[in-house]
Amino acid sequence: MDKEYKNVLQMELRRLPQRTPEENAARKRFATLCGHVSRRLKNNERLAGNVLELAVSAAFDEKTAKKFRNGEPLDDYEKHLIVDVALLHMRLA
């Protein structure tokens, strides 16, 4: 890569909006919360508090959300939908 092209790329990167420290902290908190949901679902632990709220918001249907609220175990497919699909999309959005 020649110097001129590298300088142009660096100038363009500087023009992109930068996240504030508060935004970075919020993204980190959300990613941590997603990790808590994933870990607890994989270990078949009961969810409570903010972890439960996030899992209910990630649920695709009311049946799964009701299972979360009642503390019932999820089957493997429902876990897959929450952990590998919904939470991933929520983090990337």
C-alpha positions as CSV (number, residue, x, y, z in Angstrom):
1,M,0.0,0.0,0.0
2,D,1.5,3.3,-1.0
3,K,1.8,6.3,1.5
4,E,-0.7,8.5,-0.3
5,Y,-3.4,5.9,-0.2
6,K,-2.7,5.1,3.5
7,N,-3.0,8.8,4.3
8,V,-6.3,9.1,2.6
9,L,-7.6,6.1,4.5
10,Q,-6.5,7.6,7.8
11,M,-8.1,10.9,7.0
12,E,-11.4,9.2,6.2
13,L,-11.3,7.1,9.4
14,R,-10.9,10.3,11.4
15,R,-14.0,11.7,9.9
16,L,-16.1,8.8,11.1
17,P,-18.1,9.6,14.3
18,Q,-16.4,8.3,17.4
19,R,-18.3,6.8,20.3
20,T,-18.3,8.5,23.6
21,P,-17.0,6.8,26.8
22,E,-20.6,6.6,28.0
23,E,-21.7,4.8,24.8
24,N,-18.8,2.4,25.1
25,A,-19.7,1.6,28.7
26,A,-23.4,1.0,27.8
27,R,-22.3,-1.4,25.0
28,K,-20.0,-3.2,27.4
29,R,-22.8,-3.5,30.0
30,F,-25.2,-4.9,27.4
31,A,-22.6,-7.4,26.1
32,T,-22.0,-8.5,29.7
33,L,-25.7,-9.0,30.3
34,C,-26.0,-11.0,27.1
35,G,-23.1,-13.2,28.3
36,H,-24.9,-13.7,31.6
37,V,-28.0,-14.9,29.8
38,S,-26.1,-17.3,27.6
39,R,-24.1,-18.8,30.5
40,R,-27.1,-19.3,32.7
41,L,-29.2,-20.9,29.9
42,K,-26.3,-23.2,29.1
43,N,-26.0,-24.2,32.7
44,N,-29.8,-24.6,33.1
45,E,-29.9,-22.0,35.9
46,R,-33.0,-19.9,36.7
47,L,-33.0,-16.3,35.4
48,A,-33.8,-13.3,37.6
49,G,-33.7,-9.5,37.5
50,N,-32.2,-7.8,34.5
51,V,-31.0,-11.1,33.1
52,L,-34.6,-12.3,33.0
53,E,-35.9,-9.1,31.5
54,L,-33.3,-9.4,28.6
55,A,-34.2,-13.0,28.0
56,V,-37.9,-12.3,27.9
57,S,-37.3,-9.4,25.4
58,A,-35.2,-11.8,23.3
59,A,-37.8,-14.5,23.2
60,F,-39.5,-15.0,19.8
61,D,-42.8,-16.2,21.0
62,E,-45.0,-15.8,24.1
63,K,-44.6,-19.5,25.0
64,T,-40.9,-19.1,25.5
65,A,-41.3,-15.9,27.4
66,K,-43.8,-17.6,29.7
67,K,-41.3,-20.4,30.3
68,F,-38.7,-17.8,31.3
69,R,-41.1,-16.1,33.7
70,N,-42.2,-19.4,35.3
71,G,-38.6,-20.7,35.6
72,E,-39.4,-23.7,33.4
73,P,-36.5,-25.3,31.5
74,L,-36.1,-24.7,27.8
75,D,-35.5,-27.3,25.2
76,D,-32.3,-27.3,23.1
77,Y,-34.0,-25.6,20.2
78,E,-35.4,-22.7,22.2
79,K,-32.0,-22.2,23.9
80,H,-30.4,-22.1,20.4
81,L,-32.9,-19.5,19.2
82,I,-32.2,-17.3,22.2
83,V,-28.4,-17.6,22.5
84,D,-27.2,-18.1,19.0
85,V,-29.8,-16.1,17.1
86,A,-31.7,-13.4,19.2
87,L,-28.9,-12.3,21.5
88,L,-26.4,-12.2,18.7
89,H,-28.6,-10.0,16.6
90,M,-29.4,-7.8,19.5
91,R,-25.7,-7.3,20.2
92,L,-24.9,-6.5,16.5
93,A,-27.8,-4.1,16.1
